[in-house]
Amino acid sequence: MNIKIIFGTLIVATLFTVSCKDENSEKKDSTSELKSDSTIENINPDETHEQINYEEFYAHYAGTIGGVSAEADVFSRDSNIVLVYYSDGNGAQITLTGKFERNGNLALKTMESTEKTGENLSGTFTGKKINGTIRKQGKDTPVELSEDYSESVSFKVYHFEKTEEGKETSYSNTASFYLPNRQEIADSICKYFFDSVKSCADSPEEMLKADHSSFYAMYQESVAAEDFGNNWERNKSSDVVFNDNNLLCYAIHWDEYSGGAHGNYASNFFTFDLKTNKLLKIKDILNNPEDAYWSKRILEGIKAEKGITDEELEGEITEPVLPSDNFYLSRNGIGFYFNAYEIASYAFGASDVYIEFTPEVKSKIKPEILNHLK
């Protein structure tokens, strides 16, 4: 996720190295890196091709696939480069590998799909344009896409990493923060990503370092006190679920262990109207969030997700579960996410219920929202 940065002209990351010492324990290794601006670097060849090795990024494209109007998102996720495209109401996802040429700027010149079945994409990917062919079931479909943010928002990506090993202690803190180029939206997101800030007034680098310092200070106190559980770990990441037709759905995920019986984790979703920069609530999405229909569908979804019986569900959830403001949208449906402890015990875990848009479901969603998802 970036401010119009992808495979074309790319800015080399700035690295900040910090060495931290603790008088109460001997550290075997301590590294800290803060990286701003997306880069694609360190090409590592294997037997068959050069595998992409990159920092996280995001870009939005518009154009045609098979001569039909299309949109596409290209981003990094879980050590893969992913392309998700939508054409004529249909979507597909392709995981990419490719080769690079370094001529001053770093650019992906050829690409191929790692998918074993379904679509396979090949072509050129440079100058903020994608020109190639999607092959599916022996049929080739031409692809012509260019980076476009006329009805979406661009992002800049910031990374922070610190790991430290002691004799009987360890510390790991990683963060990937996707900063939108809209100040109003950025301020809203910063309040959730960084618990201690009210806006994005400070630089993302400084906010990431301050966020780390707070967590690291608690770790050092725990080590000094020889408290229970001195293997601390925290991961924070951002994600873009939907970014088109003047609608943005942004996600923040985190997991943390800082001693105790178990760690904690959560995912929170935020949906914005890009015309007004307004953070939308569930009442802005559904005609009637308290409609018993939604509670029934959510409970059915939880039961299917967990693979449990009605009796087992009733043993965990005793109250009606209504849609909350922690929802996400796609072109084809709406998702409701309930974090651990929110509706049931920690052992029950989080629940992610996705409901596809059928005519009945659409009738219960506000028309202006459906227009955003076309």
Summary of the structure (lengths in Angstrom):
residues: 374
radius of gyration: 22.4
end to end distance: 22.5
largest distance: 65.9
contacts: 1163
relative contact order: 0.11
helix: 18%
strand: 44%
